Amino acid sequence: MHRNWQKVMAAALILTALTGCARRKKYENPIQTNSQQPDKVLFDRAVGDIERSRFEVARLTLQTLINTYPDSEYLAKSKLAIADSWYRQGGTNGLAQAEAEYKDFITFFPNMEESAESQKKVCQIHYNQMEKPDRDPTHAVKAEAECRQLLLQFPNSKFIPEVEQMLREIQEVRADAEYRVGLQYSKKGSYRAAATRLNAVSEQYPLFSRTDDALWLLGDAYSKMGKNFEDKSARAYAKLVREYPLSARAADAKDRLSDMNRPIPDPDEGALARMKYDLENREKTSMMGHAMGVFSKKPNVRSAAKTGKPTMVAAGPITPEGINLPPAAGSAVSAQVGAQTITGPSALDTQPDARAKPPAATPDNSGAAAAPAAGAAPAAAAAGSGGTATPAAANAAPAATSDAASASTPASSVAASTAATSAGASSGASNSSTQQAAPESSSKKKKKSRLLKIFPIP
């Protein structure tokens, strides 16, 4: 019994040792020197902790090295090792910290070989978190931007082929998302919206595995939008025949072009070779993959292209079909302005502006207008003094009228108009006072009497 117990313990110890060895993952960027300097000792100790997944201890050791030996030759390697520890730790928080550390490393050491690797790790952080086309595209957009940044910033890096393939797979996911929206619009009969989405797919993502289907749907949408879009429909079918000659839609597109009496283009040789290579090397999804893909969060990128240069220009905002954008600031204006020399008499000579000559006043109208105004002056004076016109003032009005008619000078006209204005104002005031002096209703009298009882007037 005692011997059996010893055998069990020995087997457990052996299994634990083997498991520990299997869990140990070697570090990618070690320093192959046998130096016993204290900064080198600290770095080797931290690397051992990273390989054994003791990430917190490794980061403390590396931070001690950076703070204690700021001029050490292992300073850059220590910064990179801190980022690698966060990357290995994983999780949402760990990957966010790793991205920040990798960005800092690229900023401080842009000329080191490890900077390209750091940029590749940033791309992989978002690539591994990328979701299906019908879900949140945040990580797909960021992964596309980071991979494009590596190709532009480090064009001679050894990671270029790998990153190009990652970018093709990312653009496969992004193009699939736009294609699904356009397909849904096409099924609904919203052909203008479908044309907007499908045109963006065909222009921005030519390596998409279903760009030929997008062009077919695009041409069909344009054909159903009326005769004004017949040229655009023909261009979509022609592009399908020329750039995707091995597509199952190529024969149908040729028939459509023949029905429209349009020329059928020859297939492009480069496009033919590219499609042939992609079809031969395309990975097929197994039956189990189709069944379990429903439960997977990651997208299926087996249909992505294996050759060809991915698009290096970021997708701009989509302009709806039929909307003409205004010219950008600083660009040439499309409107044409011309000048012509006028010979002989023009409309300005034969038809002068009527507003330049106001109509002249006739003598009859001026006298008739001055008479009432002059007659209204005594009445206005009487109204201003007593509030109402007296009979004497009313009798004096005809005499004043005849006098004003006999002396129709400009000064008398001005005075008469002024008097008429004041007389009208005074008569308006008297009318308003007369209206205000109307007898109060019985209900108002009752309310006033109640208020006087409550608040007697002293």
C-alpha positions as CSV (number, residue, x, y, z in Angstrom):
1,M,0.0,0.0,0.0
2,H,2.9,2.3,0.9
3,R,4.6,1.6,-2.4
4,N,1.5,2.3,-4.4
5,W,1.2,5.7,-2.7
6,Q,4.7,6.5,-3.6
7,K,4.1,5.6,-7.2
8,V,1.0,7.9,-7.3
9,M,3.0,10.8,-5.9
10,A,5.9,10.3,-8.3
11,A,3.4,10.2,-11.3
12,A,1.8,13.4,-10.1
13,L,5.1,15.2,-9.7
14,I,6.1,14.1,-13.3
15,L,2.8,15.3,-14.7
16,T,3.2,18.6,-12.9
17,A,6.7,19.1,-14.3
18,L,5.6,18.2,-17.8
19,T,2.6,20.6,-17.6
20,G,4.9,23.4,-16.4
21,C,7.2,22.8,-19.3
22,A,4.3,22.7,-21.8
23,R,2.9,26.0,-20.4
24,R,6.2,27.8,-20.8
25,K,6.2,29.8,-24.1
26,K,9.5,31.1,-25.2
27,Y,9.9,34.9,-25.6
28,E,10.2,36.2,-29.1
29,N,12.8,38.9,-28.6
30,P,15.5,37.6,-26.2
31,I,19.0,39.0,-26.0
32,Q,21.6,36.3,-26.8
33,T,24.5,37.5,-24.7
34,N,26.2,35.9,-21.6
35,S,26.9,39.2,-19.8
36,Q,26.4,39.3,-16.0
37,Q,25.8,43.0,-15.8
38,P,23.0,43.9,-13.4
39,D,20.7,45.4,-16.0
40,K,21.2,42.2,-18.1
41,V,20.4,40.1,-15.1
42,L,17.2,42.0,-14.5
43,F,16.1,41.7,-18.1
44,D,16.7,37.9,-18.2
45,R,14.8,37.5,-15.0
46,A,11.8,39.5,-16.5
47,V,11.9,37.4,-19.7
48,G,11.8,34.2,-17.6
49,D,8.7,35.6,-15.7
50,I,7.0,36.4,-19.0
51,E,7.6,32.9,-20.3
52,R,6.0,31.5,-17.2
53,S,3.0,33.9,-17.4
54,R,4.0,35.9,-14.3
55,F,3.3,39.1,-16.1
56,E,2.9,41.5,-13.0
57,V,6.3,40.4,-11.6
58,A,7.9,40.7,-15.0
59,R,6.6,44.3,-15.5
60,L,7.8,45.3,-12.0
61,T,11.3,44.0,-12.8
62,L,11.4,45.7,-16.2
63,Q,10.2,49.0,-14.6
64,T,13.0,48.7,-12.0
65,L,15.5,48.3,-14.9
66,I,14.2,51.4,-16.7
67,N,14.2,53.6,-13.6
68,T,17.6,52.4,-12.2
69,Y,19.5,52.2,-15.5
70,P,18.1,55.0,-17.8
71,D,21.2,54.7,-20.0
72,S,21.2,51.0,-20.3
73,E,21.5,49.3,-23.7
74,Y,18.5,47.2,-22.8
75,L,16.2,50.1,-22.4
76,A,14.4,49.7,-25.7
77,K,14.1,46.0,-25.2
78,S,12.6,46.6,-21.8
79,K,10.0,48.9,-23.2
80,L,9.1,46.3,-25.8
81,A,9.0,43.5,-23.2
82,I,6.5,45.5,-21.2
83,A,4.2,45.7,-24.2
84,D,4.7,42.0,-25.0
85,S,3.7,41.1,-21.4
86,W,0.4,43.0,-21.8
87,Y,-0.2,41.4,-25.2
88,R,0.4,37.9,-23.8
89,Q,-1.8,38.6,-20.8
90,G,-4.7,39.3,-23.2
91,G,-8.2,40.4,-22.3
92,T,-9.8,43.7,-23.2
93,N,-7.8,45.7,-20.6
94,G,-4.5,43.9,-21.4
95,L,-4.8,44.4,-25.2
96,A,-5.7,48.1,-24.7
97,Q,-2.5,48.5,-22.5
98,A,-0.5,46.6,-25.1
99,E,-1.6,48.8,-27.9
100,A,-0.6,52.0,-25.9
101,E,2.8,50.5,-25.1
102,Y,3.5,49.5,-28.7
103,K,2.6,53.0,-29.9
104,D,5.0,54.5,-27.3
105,F,7.7,52.2,-28.5
106,I,7.2,53.2,-32.1
107,T,7.2,56.9,-31.1
108,F,10.5,56.6,-29.1
109,F,12.3,54.1,-31.3
110,P,11.0,54.5,-34.9
111,N,14.2,53.3,-36.6
112,M,14.5,49.9,-34.8
113,E,13.6,46.7,-36.6
114,E,11.2,45.9,-33.8
115,S,9.0,49.0,-34.6
116,A,7.5,47.2,-37.6
117,E,6.8,44.2,-35.4
118,S,5.1,46.5,-32.9
119,Q,2.9,48.0,-35.6
120,K,2.0,44.5,-36.7
121,K,1.1,43.5,-33.2
122,V,-1.2,46.6,-33.0
123,C,-2.9,45.4,-36.2
124,Q,-3.3,41.9,-34.8
125,I,-4.9,43.3,-31.6
126,H,-7.8,44.6,-33.6
127,Y,-7.8,41.8,-36.2
128,N,-8.3,39.2,-33.5
129,Q,-11.2,41.2,-32.0
130,M,-12.9,41.7,-35.4
131,E,-16.5,40.6,-35.5
132,K,-18.8,39.4,-38.3
133,P,-19.9,41.7,-41.1
134,D,-23.4,42.3,-39.6
135,R,-22.0,43.3,-36.2
136,D,-20.0,46.2,-34.8
137,P,-17.3,47.2,-37.3
138,T,-15.2,49.2,-34.9
139,H,-12.3,46.7,-34.7
140,A,-12.5,46.0,-38.5
141,V,-12.1,49.8,-39.2
142,K,-9.2,50.1,-36.8
143,A,-7.5,47.0,-38.0
144,E,-7.7,48.2,-41.6
145,A,-6.2,51.6,-40.6
146,E,-3.3,50.0,-38.6
147,C,-2.4,47.5,-41.3
148,R,-2.4,50.2,-43.9
149,Q,-0.1,52.3,-41.6
150,L,2.4,49.5,-41.5
151,L,2.5,49.1,-45.3
152,L,3.1,52.8,-45.7
153,Q,5.5,53.4,-42.8
154,F,7.6,50.3,-43.1
155,P,7.5,49.3,-46.9
156,N,10.7,47.2,-46.6
157,S,9.7,45.2,-43.6
158,K,9.7,41.4,-43.6
159,F,6.1,41.4,-42.4
160,I,4.7,43.0,-45.6
161,P,3.3,39.8,-47.2
162,E,1.7,38.7,-43.9
163,V,0.1,42.1,-43.3
164,E,-1.1,42.4,-46.9
165,Q,-3.0,39.1,-46.5
166,M,-4.5,40.4,-43.2
167,L,-5.6,43.6,-44.9
168,R,-7.2,41.6,-47.7
169,E,-9.2,39.6,-45.2
170,I,-10.2,42.7,-43.3
171,Q,-11.4,44.3,-46.4
172,E,-13.3,41.2,-47.2
173,V,-15.3,41.6,-44.0
174,R,-15.9,45.3,-44.6
175,A,-17.0,44.8,-48.2
176,D,-19.3,42.0,-47.2
177,A,-21.1,44.4,-44.7
178,E,-21.7,46.9,-47.4
179,Y,-22.8,44.3,-49.9
180,R,-25.4,42.9,-47.6
181,V,-26.9,46.3,-47.1
182,G,-27.1,46.9,-50.9
183,L,-28.6,43.4,-51.4
184,Q,-31.3,44.1,-48.9
185,Y,-32.1,47.5,-50.6
186,S,-32.3,45.7,-53.9
187,K,-34.7,43.1,-52.6
188,K,-36.9,45.8,-51.2
189,G,-37.0,47.7,-54.5
190,S,-35.1,50.7,-53.2
191,Y,-32.9,50.8,-56.3
192,R,-31.4,54.2,-55.7
193,A,-30.2,53.2,-52.2
194,A,-29.0,49.9,-53.5
195,A,-27.0,51.5,-56.3
196,T,-25.3,53.8,-53.8
197,R,-24.1,50.9,-51.6
198,L,-23.2,48.5,-54.4
199,N,-21.3,51.2,-56.3
200,A,-19.2,51.9,-53.2
201,V,-18.4,48.1,-52.9
202,S,-17.3,47.8,-56.5
203,E,-15.1,51.0,-56.4
204,Q,-13.5,50.6,-53.0
205,Y,-13.1,46.8,-52.7
206,P,-12.2,45.3,-56.1
207,L,-10.7,42.2,-54.4
208,F,-13.9,41.3,-52.6
209,S,-15.0,37.7,-53.4
210,R,-18.5,38.9,-54.4
211,T,-17.7,42.1,-56.3
212,D,-19.0,40.4,-59.5
213,D,-22.4,39.9,-57.9
214,A,-22.3,43.5,-56.6
215,L,-21.7,44.7,-60.2
216,W,-24.6,42.6,-61.5
217,L,-27.0,43.9,-58.9
218,L,-25.7,47.5,-59.6
219,G,-26.4,47.2,-63.3
220,D,-29.8,45.7,-62.6
221,A,-30.6,48.6,-60.2
222,Y,-29.6,51.2,-62.7
223,S,-31.7,49.6,-65.5
224,K,-34.8,49.8,-63.3
225,M,-34.2,53.5,-62.5
226,G,-35.1,54.7,-66.0
227,K,-33.6,55.6,-69.3
228,N,-31.4,58.3,-67.7
229,F,-29.3,55.6,-66.0
230,E,-28.8,53.4,-69.0
231,D,-25.2,54.4,-69.5
232,K,-24.4,53.7,-65.9
233,S,-26.0,50.3,-66.2
234,A,-23.9,49.5,-69.3
235,R,-20.7,50.6,-67.6
236,A,-21.4,48.2,-64.7
237,Y,-22.0,45.3,-67.0
238,A,-18.9,46.1,-69.0
239,K,-16.8,46.3,-65.9
240,L,-18.1,42.9,-64.8
241,V,-17.2,41.3,-68.2
242,R,-13.8,43.0,-68.4
243,E,-12.5,42.6,-64.8
244,Y,-14.3,39.4,-63.6
245,P,-14.2,37.2,-66.7
246,L,-14.5,33.9,-64.8
247,S,-17.6,35.0,-62.9
248,A,-20.8,33.1,-63.2
249,R,-22.5,36.4,-64.1
250,A,-20.2,37.2,-67.0
251,A,-22.3,35.5,-69.6
252,D,-25.5,37.2,-68.4
253,A,-23.8,40.5,-68.4
254,K,-22.8,40.0,-72.1
255,D,-26.4,39.2,-73.0
256,R,-27.5,42.4,-71.3
257,L,-24.9,44.5,-73.2
258,S,-26.1,42.9,-76.5
259,D,-29.7,43.7,-75.7
260,M,-28.7,47.3,-75.0
261,N,-26.7,47.5,-78.3
262,R,-23.5,48.2,-76.4
263,P,-20.0,46.9,-77.2
264,I,-18.8,43.9,-75.3
265,P,-15.2,44.5,-73.9
266,D,-12.5,41.9,-73.9
267,P,-11.4,40.4,-70.5
268,D,-8.3,41.8,-68.9
269,E,-5.5,39.4,-68.8
270,G,-4.2,40.4,-65.3
271,A,-7.7,40.1,-63.9
272,L,-8.1,36.7,-65.5
273,A,-4.9,35.4,-64.0
274,R,-5.8,36.8,-60.6
275,M,-9.3,35.3,-60.5
276,K,-7.8,31.9,-61.7
277,Y,-5.3,31.9,-58.9
278,D,-7.9,32.9,-56.2
279,L,-10.3,30.2,-57.4
280,E,-7.6,27.5,-57.3
281,N,-6.4,28.5,-53.8
282,R,-9.7,29.4,-52.1
283,E,-10.3,27.5,-48.9
284,K,-13.7,25.8,-48.6
285,T,-15.7,25.8,-45.4
286,S,-16.4,22.3,-44.1
287,M,-19.9,21.1,-43.1
288,M,-18.9,21.4,-39.5
289,G,-17.6,24.9,-40.0
290,H,-21.0,25.9,-41.5
291,A,-22.8,24.4,-38.6
292,M,-20.6,25.9,-35.9
293,G,-20.2,29.2,-37.6
294,V,-23.5,30.4,-36.3
295,F,-22.1,30.3,-32.8
296,S,-18.8,31.8,-33.6
297,K,-18.1,35.5,-33.1
298,K,-15.3,35.7,-35.6
299,P,-16.0,36.3,-39.3
300,N,-15.3,33.7,-42.0
301,V,-12.5,35.0,-44.2
302,R,-11.8,31.8,-46.1
303,S,-13.2,33.4,-49.3
304,A,-10.8,36.3,-49.2
305,A,-8.4,36.9,-52.1
306,K,-4.9,35.5,-51.9
307,T,-3.2,37.8,-54.3
308,G,-3.5,41.4,-55.6
309,K,-2.7,44.7,-53.9
310,P,-5.3,45.7,-51.3
311,T,-6.9,49.1,-51.4
312,M,-4.6,51.7,-49.7
313,V,-7.0,54.6,-49.7
314,A,-9.5,54.9,-46.8
315,A,-13.1,54.7,-47.8
316,G,-14.7,58.2,-47.9
317,P,-18.3,59.1,-47.0
318,I,-20.9,57.6,-49.3
319,T,-22.7,60.1,-51.5
320,P,-26.3,59.0,-52.4
321,E,-27.0,58.4,-56.0
322,G,-28.4,61.4,-57.8
323,I,-26.9,64.0,-55.4
324,N,-24.4,66.4,-56.9
325,L,-21.9,67.7,-54.4
326,P,-20.8,71.3,-54.6
327,P,-17.2,71.9,-55.8
328,A,-14.6,71.9,-53.1
329,A,-13.0,75.0,-51.8
330,G,-10.2,76.2,-54.1
331,S,-11.3,74.1,-57.0
332,A,-12.2,75.6,-60.4
333,V,-15.8,76.5,-60.8
334,S,-17.6,74.7,-63.6
335,A,-19.9,77.6,-64.6
336,Q,-18.7,79.6,-67.6
337,V,-19.0,83.4,-67.7
338,G,-18.8,85.3,-71.0
339,A,-18.6,89.0,-72.0
340,Q,-19.9,90.7,-75.1
341,T,-19.2,94.2,-76.5
342,I,-22.4,96.2,-77.1
343,T,-22.5,98.2,-80.4
344,G,-25.2,100.8,-81.1
345,P,-28.1,101.9,-78.9
346,S,-28.9,99.6,-76.0
347,A,-31.8,99.1,-73.7
348,L,-30.2,101.4,-71.2
349,D,-30.5,104.2,-73.8
350,T,-34.0,103.6,-75.2
351,Q,-35.6,102.5,-71.9
352,P,-34.2,104.5,-69.0
353,D,-35.1,103.4,-65.5
354,A,-38.5,104.7,-64.4
355,R,-37.3,105.2,-60.9
356,A,-34.8,107.8,-61.9
357,K,-37.7,110.2,-62.7
358,P,-40.4,110.5,-60.1
359,P,-43.9,111.4,-61.4
360,A,-44.7,115.1,-61.4
361,A,-47.6,116.4,-59.3
362,T,-50.5,118.0,-61.3
363,P,-51.9,121.5,-60.3
364,D,-55.5,120.2,-59.8
365,N,-54.4,117.5,-57.4
366,S,-52.1,119.7,-55.4
367,G,-54.8,122.4,-55.0
368,A,-57.4,119.8,-53.9
369,A,-55.0,118.3,-51.5
370,A,-54.0,121.7,-50.0
371,A,-57.6,122.9,-49.5
372,P,-58.7,120.3,-46.9
373,A,-55.3,120.6,-45.2
374,A,-55.6,124.4,-44.9
375,G,-59.2,124.1,-43.7
376,A,-58.2,121.6,-41.1
377,A,-55.7,124.0,-39.5
378,P,-58.2,126.1,-37.6
379,A,-60.1,123.0,-36.5
380,A,-56.9,121.4,-35.3
381,A,-56.1,124.6,-33.3
382,A,-59.5,124.6,-31.8
383,A,-59.3,120.9,-31.0
384,G,-55.9,121.4,-29.4
385,S,-57.1,124.2,-27.2
386,G,-60.5,122.9,-26.1
387,G,-60.5,119.2,-27.1
388,T,-63.5,119.6,-29.4
389,A,-64.2,121.9,-32.4
390,T,-66.6,124.9,-31.7
391,P,-69.3,126.1,-34.1
392,A,-67.3,129.2,-34.9
393,A,-64.3,127.2,-35.9
394,A,-66.5,125.0,-38.1
395,N,-68.0,128.1,-39.8
396,A,-64.6,129.6,-40.3
397,A,-63.4,126.4,-42.2
398,P,-64.9,127.3,-45.6
399,A,-63.4,130.8,-45.6
400,A,-60.0,129.3,-44.8
401,T,-60.5,126.8,-47.6
402,S,-61.1,129.5,-50.2
403,D,-58.1,131.5,-49.0
404,A,-55.9,128.5,-49.2
405,A,-57.1,127.7,-52.7
406,S,-56.2,131.2,-53.9
407,A,-52.7,131.1,-52.3
408,S,-51.3,127.7,-53.3
409,T,-47.7,128.3,-52.5
410,P,-45.3,125.6,-51.5
411,A,-45.0,127.0,-48.0
412,S,-48.7,127.0,-47.5
413,S,-48.9,123.4,-48.7
414,V,-46.3,122.3,-46.2
415,A,-48.1,124.1,-43.4
416,A,-51.5,122.8,-44.4
417,S,-50.2,119.2,-44.5
418,T,-48.6,119.6,-41.0
419,A,-51.9,121.0,-39.7
420,A,-53.8,118.2,-41.2
421,T,-51.5,115.7,-39.5
422,S,-51.9,117.3,-36.1
423,A,-55.7,117.6,-36.6
424,G,-55.9,113.9,-37.4
425,A,-53.9,113.0,-34.3
426,S,-56.0,115.2,-32.1
427,S,-59.2,113.9,-33.5
428,G,-57.9,110.3,-33.0
429,A,-57.1,111.1,-29.4
430,S,-60.6,112.6,-28.9
431,N,-62.2,109.5,-30.4
432,S,-60.2,107.2,-28.2
433,S,-61.1,109.2,-25.1
434,T,-64.7,109.1,-26.2
435,Q,-64.5,105.3,-26.5
436,Q,-62.8,105.0,-23.1
437,A,-65.6,107.1,-21.5
438,A,-68.2,104.5,-22.3
439,P,-70.5,103.5,-19.4
440,E,-69.3,100.6,-17.3
441,S,-71.4,97.4,-17.2
442,S,-73.3,96.3,-14.1
443,S,-70.9,93.4,-13.4
444,K,-67.9,95.8,-13.4
445,K,-69.7,98.2,-11.0
446,K,-70.4,95.3,-8.6
447,K,-66.8,94.2,-8.6
448,K,-65.6,97.7,-8.0
449,S,-68.0,98.2,-5.1
450,R,-66.8,94.9,-3.5
451,L,-63.2,96.1,-3.8
452,L,-64.0,99.5,-2.2
453,K,-65.6,97.7,0.8
454,I,-62.5,95.6,1.3
455,F,-60.0,98.4,0.5
456,P,-61.7,101.7,1.3
457,I,-60.3,104.8,-0.3
458,P,-58.9,107.2,2.3
